[in-house]
Each structure stands twice: as structure tokens, then as C-alpha cells.
């Protein structure tokens, strides 16, 4: 996988190769989409070779009294 990262000061090229398996990216419902935006947590999972769809995330609650 090659990742081009813009940090507002310049571009950085990251390269990552898995020894086994494939990278599993999150999917989108739009068949015409040419790109997707993912969170830093999802990117971390993808780079470690973990399918983001297989991770169970607990519900987060927001205090309504604020």
C-alpha cells in the first residue's frame, strides 16, 4: 500500500507491505465513489492488516446535562 499524506507543510509518502494476506479497506455504499475518507483509527487498523468491519466498537454516550 502506498499512502500519500499531506500535513499542511508538505507531502509524505508511506509504503507498507503485509507479509501475508491483503489490506481490507472500509466499504462505501456509493458504487461511483473514487475515494473514501477514513478516520485515523480505521487507517491504523488497515495498516496493521485488520479488517475495520470485524472490529466491534462499544457505543459511546454523551451526557445530555451539559
PyMOL Python script that loads the backbone (N, CA, C, O; Angstrom):
from pymol import cmd

cmd.read_pdbstr("""\
ATOM      1  N   UNK A   1       0.844  -1.150   0.000  1.00  0.00           N
ATOM      2  CA  UNK A   1       0.000   0.000   0.000  1.00  0.00           C
ATOM      3  C   UNK A   1       0.895   1.219   0.000  1.00  0.00           C
ATOM      4  O   UNK A   1       1.899   1.267   0.710  1.00  0.00           O
ATOM      5  N   UNK A   2       0.535   2.178  -0.778  1.00  0.00           N
ATOM      6  CA  UNK A   2       1.221   3.456  -0.770  1.00  0.00           C
ATOM      7  C   UNK A   2       0.228   4.506  -0.299  1.00  0.00           C
ATOM      8  O   UNK A   2      -0.905   4.563  -0.777  1.00  0.00           O
ATOM      9  N   UNK A   3       0.658   5.328   0.636  1.00  0.00           N
ATOM     10  CA  UNK A   3      -0.204   6.337   1.228  1.00  0.00           C
ATOM     11  C   UNK A   3       0.473   7.689   1.086  1.00  0.00           C
ATOM     12  O   UNK A   3       1.613   7.868   1.516  1.00  0.00           O
ATOM     13  N   UNK A   4      -0.223   8.632   0.487  1.00  0.00           N
ATOM     14  CA  UNK A   4       0.285   9.988   0.339  1.00  0.00           C
ATOM     15  C   UNK A   4      -0.387  10.848   1.393  1.00  0.00           C
ATOM     16  O   UNK A   4      -1.611  10.973   1.410  1.00  0.00           O
ATOM     17  N   UNK A   5       0.408  11.442   2.271  1.00  0.00           N
ATOM     18  CA  UNK A   5      -0.103  12.185   3.425  1.00  0.00           C
ATOM     19  C   UNK A   5       0.269  13.654   3.296  1.00  0.00           C
ATOM     20  O   UNK A   5       1.440  13.986   3.110  1.00  0.00           O
ATOM     21  N   UNK A   6      -0.715  14.529   3.393  1.00  0.00           N
ATOM     22  CA  UNK A   6      -0.497  15.973   3.351  1.00  0.00           C
ATOM     23  C   UNK A   6      -0.629  16.507   4.766  1.00  0.00           C
ATOM     24  O   UNK A   6      -1.691  16.374   5.374  1.00  0.00           O
ATOM     25  N   UNK A   7       0.420  17.106   5.302  1.00  0.00           N
ATOM     26  CA  UNK A   7       0.382  17.611   6.682  1.00  0.00           C
ATOM     27  C   UNK A   7       0.422  19.131   6.744  1.00  0.00           C
ATOM     28  O   UNK A   7       0.861  19.698   7.745  1.00  0.00           O
ATOM     29  N   UNK A   8      -0.021  19.783   5.709  1.00  0.00           N
ATOM     30  CA  UNK A   8      -0.095  21.229   5.574  1.00  0.00           C
ATOM     31  C   UNK A   8       1.274  21.904   5.466  1.00  0.00           C
ATOM     32  O   UNK A   8       1.365  23.127   5.353  1.00  0.00           O
ATOM     33  N   UNK A   9       2.338  21.094   5.502  1.00  0.00           N
ATOM     34  CA  UNK A   9       3.687  21.639   5.335  1.00  0.00           C
ATOM     35  C   UNK A   9       4.396  20.956   4.170  1.00  0.00           C
ATOM     36  O   UNK A   9       5.439  21.420   3.709  1.00  0.00           O
ATOM     37  N   UNK A  10       3.830  19.866   3.705  1.00  0.00           N
ATOM     38  CA  UNK A  10       4.434  19.115   2.618  1.00  0.00           C
ATOM     39  C   UNK A  10       3.810  17.739   2.530  1.00  0.00           C
ATOM     40  O   UNK A  10       2.942  17.384   3.327  1.00  0.00           O
ATOM     41  N   UNK A  11       4.255  16.979   1.569  1.00  0.00           N
ATOM     42  CA  UNK A  11       3.735  15.639   1.358  1.00  0.00           C
ATOM     43  C   UNK A  11       4.731  14.599   1.858  1.00  0.00           C
ATOM     44  O   UNK A  11       5.945  14.784   1.770  1.00  0.00           O
ATOM     45  N   UNK A  12       4.188  13.495   2.388  1.00  0.00           N
ATOM     46  CA  UNK A  12       4.998  12.370   2.830  1.00  0.00           C
ATOM     47  C   UNK A  12       4.431  11.120   2.181  1.00  0.00           C
ATOM     48  O   UNK A  12       3.216  10.930   2.133  1.00  0.00           O
ATOM     49  N   UNK A  13       5.314  10.275   1.684  1.00  0.00           N
ATOM     50  CA  UNK A  13       4.900   9.020   1.079  1.00  0.00           C
ATOM     51  C   UNK A  13       5.229   7.891   2.036  1.00  0.00           C
ATOM     52  O   UNK A  13       6.382   7.713   2.428  1.00  0.00           O
ATOM     53  N   UNK A  14       4.200   7.120   2.413  1.00  0.00           N
ATOM     54  CA  UNK A  14       4.368   5.958   3.268  1.00  0.00           C
ATOM     55  C   UNK A  14       4.158   4.712   2.414  1.00  0.00           C
ATOM     56  O   UNK A  14       3.307   4.698   1.525  1.00  0.00           O
ATOM     57  N   UNK A  15       4.925   3.682   2.686  1.00  0.00           N
ATOM     58  CA  UNK A  15       4.795   2.420   1.963  1.00  0.00           C
ATOM     59  C   UNK A  15       4.732   1.298   2.980  1.00  0.00           C
ATOM     60  O   UNK A  15       5.573   1.218   3.876  1.00  0.00           O
ATOM     61  N   UNK A  16       3.742   0.434   2.848  1.00  0.00           N
ATOM     62  CA  UNK A  16       3.570  -0.673   3.795  1.00  0.00           C
ATOM     63  C   UNK A  16       3.211  -1.921   3.015  1.00  0.00           C
ATOM     64  O   UNK A  16       2.373  -1.878   2.114  1.00  0.00           O
ATOM     65  N   UNK A  17       3.843  -3.034   3.357  1.00  0.00           N
ATOM     66  CA  UNK A  17       3.564  -4.305   2.711  1.00  0.00           C
ATOM     67  C   UNK A  17       3.307  -5.355   3.773  1.00  0.00           C
ATOM     68  O   UNK A  17       4.064  -5.474   4.736  1.00  0.00           O
ATOM     69  N   UNK A  18       2.245  -6.112   3.597  1.00  0.00           N
ATOM     70  CA  UNK A  18       1.946  -7.210   4.509  1.00  0.00           C
ATOM     71  C   UNK A  18       2.713  -8.449   4.068  1.00  0.00           C
ATOM     72  O   UNK A  18       2.854  -8.702   2.872  1.00  0.00           O
ATOM     73  N   UNK A  19       3.200  -9.210   5.017  1.00  0.00           N
ATOM     74  CA  UNK A  19       3.882 -10.466   4.686  1.00  0.00           C
ATOM     75  C   UNK A  19       2.888 -11.506   4.186  1.00  0.00           C
ATOM     76  O   UNK A  19       3.214 -12.312   3.315  1.00  0.00           O
ATOM     77  N   UNK A  20       1.673 -11.489   4.736  1.00  0.00           N
ATOM     78  CA  UNK A  20       0.616 -12.408   4.316  1.00  0.00           C
ATOM     79  C   UNK A  20      -0.705 -11.652   4.259  1.00  0.00           C
ATOM     80  O   UNK A  20      -0.887 -10.662   4.966  1.00  0.00           O
ATOM     81  N   UNK A  21      -1.614 -12.112   3.428  1.00  0.00           N
ATOM     82  CA  UNK A  21      -2.955 -11.537   3.384  1.00  0.00           C
ATOM     83  C   UNK A  21      -3.030 -10.277   2.549  1.00  0.00           C
ATOM     84  O   UNK A  21      -2.117  -9.954   1.789  1.00  0.00           O
ATOM     85  N   UNK A  22      -4.135  -9.575   2.706  1.00  0.00           N
ATOM     86  CA  UNK A  22      -4.381  -8.351   1.949  1.00  0.00           C
ATOM     87  C   UNK A  22      -4.911  -7.273   2.883  1.00  0.00           C
ATOM     88  O   UNK A  22      -5.397  -7.563   3.976  1.00  0.00           O
ATOM     89  N   UNK A  23      -4.812  -6.038   2.441  1.00  0.00           N
ATOM     90  CA  UNK A  23      -5.390  -4.924   3.181  1.00  0.00           C
ATOM     91  C   UNK A  23      -6.892  -4.915   2.943  1.00  0.00           C
ATOM     92  O   UNK A  23      -7.345  -5.111   1.816  1.00  0.00           O
ATOM     93  N   UNK A  24      -7.664  -4.688   3.996  1.00  0.00           N
ATOM     94  CA  UNK A  24      -9.124  -4.648   3.900  1.00  0.00           C
ATOM     95  C   UNK A  24      -9.594  -3.239   4.227  1.00  0.00           C
ATOM     96  O   UNK A  24      -9.555  -2.820   5.384  1.00  0.00           O
ATOM     97  N   UNK A  25     -10.041  -2.507   3.208  1.00  0.00           N
ATOM     98  CA  UNK A  25     -10.499  -1.138   3.404  1.00  0.00           C
ATOM     99  C   UNK A  25     -11.984  -1.109   3.739  1.00  0.00           C
ATOM    100  O   UNK A  25     -12.732  -2.001   3.339  1.00  0.00           O
ATOM    101  N   UNK A  26     -12.408  -0.087   4.471  1.00  0.00           N
ATOM    102  CA  UNK A  26     -13.847   0.098   4.703  1.00  0.00           C
ATOM    103  C   UNK A  26     -14.551   0.304   3.360  1.00  0.00           C
ATOM    104  O   UNK A  26     -13.973   0.865   2.428  1.00  0.00           O
ATOM    105  N   UNK A  27     -15.777  -0.145   3.271  1.00  0.00           N
ATOM    106  CA  UNK A  27     -16.523  -0.018   2.022  1.00  0.00           C
ATOM    107  C   UNK A  27     -17.469   1.174   2.096  1.00  0.00           C
ATOM    108  O   UNK A  27     -17.766   1.692   3.173  1.00  0.00           O
ATOM    109  N   UNK A  28     -17.926   1.586   0.939  1.00  0.00           N
ATOM    110  CA  UNK A  28     -18.889   2.675   0.838  1.00  0.00           C
ATOM    111  C   UNK A  28     -20.121   2.179   0.079  1.00  0.00           C
ATOM    112  O   UNK A  28     -20.034   1.222  -0.691  1.00  0.00           O
ATOM    113  N   UNK A  29     -21.250   2.819   0.293  1.00  0.00           N
ATOM    114  CA  UNK A  29     -22.493   2.441  -0.384  1.00  0.00           C
ATOM    115  C   UNK A  29     -22.595   3.030  -1.783  1.00  0.00           C
ATOM    116  O   UNK A  29     -23.460   2.632  -2.563  1.00  0.00           O
ATOM    117  N   UNK A  30     -21.710   3.982  -2.107  1.00  0.00           N
ATOM    118  CA  UNK A  30     -21.746   4.655  -3.396  1.00  0.00           C
ATOM    119  C   UNK A  30     -20.839   3.921  -4.389  1.00  0.00           C
ATOM    120  O   UNK A  30     -19.617   3.977  -4.255  1.00  0.00           O
ATOM    121  N   UNK A  31     -21.418   3.233  -5.386  1.00  0.00           N
ATOM    122  CA  UNK A  31     -20.582   2.492  -6.344  1.00  0.00           C
ATOM    123  C   UNK A  31     -19.747   3.404  -7.244  1.00  0.00           C
ATOM    124  O   UNK A  31     -18.780   2.942  -7.849  1.00  0.00           O
ATOM    125  N   UNK A  32     -20.100   4.689  -7.343  1.00  0.00           N
ATOM    126  CA  UNK A  32     -19.383   5.637  -8.189  1.00  0.00           C
ATOM    127  C   UNK A  32     -18.238   6.325  -7.447  1.00  0.00           C
ATOM    128  O   UNK A  32     -17.475   7.072  -8.060  1.00  0.00           O
ATOM    129  N   UNK A  33     -18.102   6.091  -6.155  1.00  0.00           N
ATOM    130  CA  UNK A  33     -17.087   6.782  -5.358  1.00  0.00           C
ATOM    131  C   UNK A  33     -15.688   6.364  -5.793  1.00  0.00           C
ATOM    132  O   UNK A  33     -15.405   5.175  -5.934  1.00  0.00           O
ATOM    133  N   UNK A  34     -14.821   7.341  -6.004  1.00  0.00           N
ATOM    134  CA  UNK A  34     -13.437   7.068  -6.387  1.00  0.00           C
ATOM    135  C   UNK A  34     -12.502   7.157  -5.198  1.00  0.00           C
ATOM    136  O   UNK A  34     -11.343   6.750  -5.275  1.00  0.00           O
ATOM    137  N   UNK A  35     -13.015   7.696  -4.089  1.00  0.00           N
ATOM    138  CA  UNK A  35     -12.199   7.808  -2.883  1.00  0.00           C
ATOM    139  C   UNK A  35     -13.112   7.742  -1.663  1.00  0.00           C
ATOM    140  O   UNK A  35     -14.318   7.966  -1.762  1.00  0.00           O
ATOM    141  N   UNK A  36     -12.523   7.433  -0.520  1.00  0.00           N
ATOM    142  CA  UNK A  36     -13.265   7.439   0.729  1.00  0.00           C
ATOM    143  C   UNK A  36     -12.428   8.158   1.780  1.00  0.00           C
ATOM    144  O   UNK A  36     -11.203   8.223   1.673  1.00  0.00           O
ATOM    145  N   UNK A  37     -13.084   8.690   2.780  1.00  0.00           N
ATOM    146  CA  UNK A  37     -12.400   9.324   3.894  1.00  0.00           C
ATOM    147  C   UNK A  37     -12.526   8.395   5.095  1.00  0.00           C
ATOM    148  O   UNK A  37     -13.629   7.984   5.455  1.00  0.00           O
ATOM    149  N   UNK A  38     -11.394   8.066   5.714  1.00  0.00           N
ATOM    150  CA  UNK A  38     -11.422   7.190   6.878  1.00  0.00           C
ATOM    151  C   UNK A  38     -10.753   7.896   8.048  1.00  0.00           C
ATOM    152  O   UNK A  38      -9.929   8.791   7.859  1.00  0.00           O
ATOM    153  N   UNK A  39     -11.116   7.486   9.251  1.00  0.00           N
ATOM    154  CA  UNK A  39     -10.546   8.094  10.450  1.00  0.00           C
ATOM    155  C   UNK A  39      -9.133   7.558  10.680  1.00  0.00           C
ATOM    156  O   UNK A  39      -8.719   6.579  10.059  1.00  0.00           O
ATOM    157  N   UNK A  40      -8.417   8.199  11.559  1.00  0.00           N
ATOM    158  CA  UNK A  40      -7.062   7.743  11.876  1.00  0.00           C
ATOM    159  C   UNK A  40      -7.097   6.365  12.536  1.00  0.00           C
ATOM    160  O   UNK A  40      -6.169   5.574  12.366  1.00  0.00           O
ATOM    161  N   UNK A  41      -8.165   6.072  13.289  1.00  0.00           N
ATOM    162  CA  UNK A  41      -8.293   4.758  13.910  1.00  0.00           C
ATOM    163  C   UNK A  41      -8.473   3.680  12.841  1.00  0.00           C
ATOM    164  O   UNK A  41      -7.863   2.614  12.924  1.00  0.00           O
ATOM    165  N   UNK A  42      -9.315   3.958  11.833  1.00  0.00           N
ATOM    166  CA  UNK A  42      -9.529   2.994  10.756  1.00  0.00           C
ATOM    167  C   UNK A  42      -8.254   2.795   9.939  1.00  0.00           C
ATOM    168  O   UNK A  42      -7.943   1.673   9.538  1.00  0.00           O
ATOM    169  N   UNK A  43      -7.522   3.867   9.693  1.00  0.00           N
ATOM    170  CA  UNK A  43      -6.261   3.753   8.965  1.00  0.00           C
ATOM    171  C   UNK A  43      -5.267   2.893   9.724  1.00  0.00           C
ATOM    172  O   UNK A  43      -4.570   2.071   9.130  1.00  0.00           O
ATOM    173  N   UNK A  44      -5.201   3.079  11.024  1.00  0.00           N
ATOM    174  CA  UNK A  44      -4.302   2.276  11.845  1.00  0.00           C
ATOM    175  C   UNK A  44      -4.648   0.793  11.740  1.00  0.00           C
ATOM    176  O   UNK A  44      -3.754  -0.044  11.622  1.00  0.00           O
ATOM    177  N   UNK A  45      -5.937   0.464  11.781  1.00  0.00           N
ATOM    178  CA  UNK A  45      -6.363  -0.925  11.652  1.00  0.00           C
ATOM    179  C   UNK A  45      -5.963  -1.497  10.290  1.00  0.00           C
ATOM    180  O   UNK A  45      -5.450  -2.613  10.204  1.00  0.00           O
ATOM    181  N   UNK A  46      -6.204  -0.722   9.227  1.00  0.00           N
ATOM    182  CA  UNK A  46      -5.871  -1.174   7.884  1.00  0.00           C
ATOM    183  C   UNK A  46      -4.372  -1.428   7.757  1.00  0.00           C
ATOM    184  O   UNK A  46      -3.958  -2.438   7.188  1.00  0.00           O
ATOM    185  N   UNK A  47      -3.559  -0.515   8.284  1.00  0.00           N
ATOM    186  CA  UNK A  47      -2.103  -0.664   8.178  1.00  0.00           C
ATOM    187  C   UNK A  47      -1.585  -1.858   8.957  1.00  0.00           C
ATOM    188  O   UNK A  47      -0.545  -2.413   8.606  1.00  0.00           O
ATOM    189  N   UNK A  48      -2.284  -2.267  10.006  1.00  0.00           N
ATOM    190  CA  UNK A  48      -1.896  -3.449  10.776  1.00  0.00           C
ATOM    191  C   UNK A  48      -2.486  -4.731  10.190  1.00  0.00           C
ATOM    192  O   UNK A  48      -2.258  -5.820  10.717  1.00  0.00           O
ATOM    193  N   UNK A  49      -3.251  -4.600   9.092  1.00  0.00           N
ATOM    194  CA  UNK A  49      -3.813  -5.774   8.444  1.00  0.00           C
ATOM    195  C   UNK A  49      -5.092  -6.270   9.066  1.00  0.00           C
ATOM    196  O   UNK A  49      -5.470  -7.424   8.867  1.00  0.00           O
ATOM    197  N   UNK A  50      -5.772  -5.415   9.820  1.00  0.00           N
ATOM    198  CA  UNK A  50      -7.020  -5.780  10.487  1.00  0.00           C
ATOM    199  C   UNK A  50      -8.191  -5.211   9.689  1.00  0.00           C
ATOM    200  O   UNK A  50      -8.167  -4.045   9.294  1.00  0.00           O
ATOM    201  N   UNK A  51      -9.206  -6.023   9.452  1.00  0.00           N
ATOM    202  CA  UNK A  51     -10.399  -5.577   8.741  1.00  0.00           C
ATOM    203  C   UNK A  51     -11.223  -4.691   9.674  1.00  0.00           C
ATOM    204  O   UNK A  51     -11.713  -5.179  10.692  1.00  0.00           O
ATOM    205  N   UNK A  52     -11.395  -3.387   9.354  1.00  0.00           N
ATOM    206  CA  UNK A  52     -12.168  -2.498  10.234  1.00  0.00           C
ATOM    207  C   UNK A  52     -13.598  -2.962  10.460  1.00  0.00           C
ATOM    208  O   UNK A  52     -14.181  -2.656  11.500  1.00  0.00           O
ATOM    209  N   UNK A  53     -14.178  -3.693   9.514  1.00  0.00           N
ATOM    210  CA  UNK A  53     -15.557  -4.168   9.671  1.00  0.00           C
ATOM    211  C   UNK A  53     -15.655  -5.267  10.728  1.00  0.00           C
ATOM    212  O   UNK A  53     -16.739  -5.520  11.254  1.00  0.00           O
ATOM    213  N   UNK A  54     -14.549  -5.917  11.042  1.00  0.00           N
ATOM    214  CA  UNK A  54     -14.585  -7.016  12.012  1.00  0.00           C
ATOM    215  C   UNK A  54     -14.406  -6.537  13.447  1.00  0.00           C
ATOM    216  O   UNK A  54     -14.541  -7.324  14.384  1.00  0.00           O
ATOM    217  N   UNK A  55     -14.104  -5.258  13.626  1.00  0.00           N
ATOM    218  CA  UNK A  55     -13.870  -4.719  14.967  1.00  0.00           C
ATOM    219  C   UNK A  55     -15.200  -4.261  15.562  1.00  0.00           C
ATOM    220  O   UNK A  55     -15.947  -3.515  14.931  1.00  0.00           O
ATOM    221  N   UNK A  56     -15.484  -4.711  16.769  1.00  0.00           N
ATOM    222  CA  UNK A  56     -16.702  -4.291  17.455  1.00  0.00           C
ATOM    223  C   UNK A  56     -16.383  -3.093  18.341  1.00  0.00           C
ATOM    224  O   UNK A  56     -15.530  -3.164  19.225  1.00  0.00           O
ATOM    225  N   UNK A  57     -17.077  -2.007  18.087  1.00  0.00           N
ATOM    226  CA  UNK A  57     -16.846  -0.783  18.844  1.00  0.00           C
ATOM    227  C   UNK A  57     -17.986  -0.583  19.834  1.00  0.00           C
ATOM    228  O   UNK A  57     -19.153  -0.703  19.460  1.00  0.00           O
ATOM    229  N   UNK A  58     -17.669  -0.280  21.087  1.00  0.00           N
ATOM    230  CA  UNK A  58     -18.744  -0.039  22.058  1.00  0.00           C
ATOM    231  C   UNK A  58     -19.434   1.291  21.766  1.00  0.00           C
ATOM    232  O   UNK A  58     -18.840   2.216  21.212  1.00  0.00           O
ATOM    233  N   UNK A  59     -20.711   1.357  22.159  1.00  0.00           N
ATOM    234  CA  UNK A  59     -21.446   2.612  21.995  1.00  0.00           C
ATOM    235  C   UNK A  59     -20.877   3.646  22.945  1.00  0.00           C
ATOM    236  O   UNK A  59     -20.494   3.340  24.074  1.00  0.00           O
ATOM    237  N   UNK A  60     -20.831   4.885  22.459  1.00  0.00           N
ATOM    238  CA  UNK A  60     -20.356   5.984  23.295  1.00  0.00           C
ATOM    239  C   UNK A  60     -21.550   6.874  23.608  1.00  0.00           C
ATOM    240  O   UNK A  60     -22.331   7.217  22.721  1.00  0.00           O
ATOM    241  N   UNK A  61     -21.681   7.236  24.848  1.00  0.00           N
ATOM    242  CA  UNK A  61     -22.804   8.042  25.284  1.00  0.00           C
ATOM    243  C   UNK A  61     -22.338   9.443  25.634  1.00  0.00           C
ATOM    244  O   UNK A  61     -21.241   9.637  26.157  1.00  0.00           O
ATOM    245  N   UNK A  62     -23.184  10.410  25.339  1.00  0.00           N
ATOM    246  CA  UNK A  62     -22.883  11.800  25.626  1.00  0.00           C
ATOM    247  C   UNK A  62     -23.816  12.245  26.741  1.00  0.00           C
ATOM    248  O   UNK A  62     -25.016  11.971  26.704  1.00  0.00           O
ATOM    249  N   UNK A  63     -23.274  12.914  27.706  1.00  0.00           N
ATOM    250  CA  UNK A  63     -24.073  13.425  28.818  1.00  0.00           C
ATOM    251  C   UNK A  63     -24.983  14.539  28.298  1.00  0.00           C
ATOM    252  O   UNK A  63     -24.503  15.514  27.720  1.00  0.00           O
ATOM    253  N   UNK A  64     -26.287  14.396  28.501  1.00  0.00           N
ATOM    254  CA  UNK A  64     -27.254  15.388  27.994  1.00  0.00           C
ATOM    255  C   UNK A  64     -27.416  16.571  28.929  1.00  0.00           C
ATOM    256  O   UNK A  64     -28.103  17.531  28.579  1.00  0.00           O
ATOM    257  N   UNK A  65     -26.808  16.536  30.107  1.00  0.00           N
ATOM    258  CA  UNK A  65     -26.978  17.606  31.082  1.00  0.00           C
ATOM    259  C   UNK A  65     -26.018  18.772  30.886  1.00  0.00           C
ATOM    260  O   UNK A  65     -26.021  19.700  31.695  1.00  0.00           O
ATOM    261  N   UNK A  66     -25.239  18.757  29.891  1.00  0.00           N
ATOM    262  CA  UNK A  66     -24.261  19.843  29.674  1.00  0.00           C
ATOM    263  C   UNK A  66     -24.902  21.071  29.148  1.00  0.00           C
ATOM    264  O   UNK A  66     -24.223  22.071  28.913  1.00  0.00           O
TER     265      UNK A  66
END
""", "prot")
cmd.dss("prot")
cmd.show_as("cartoon", "prot")
cmd.util.cbc("prot")
cmd.orient("prot")
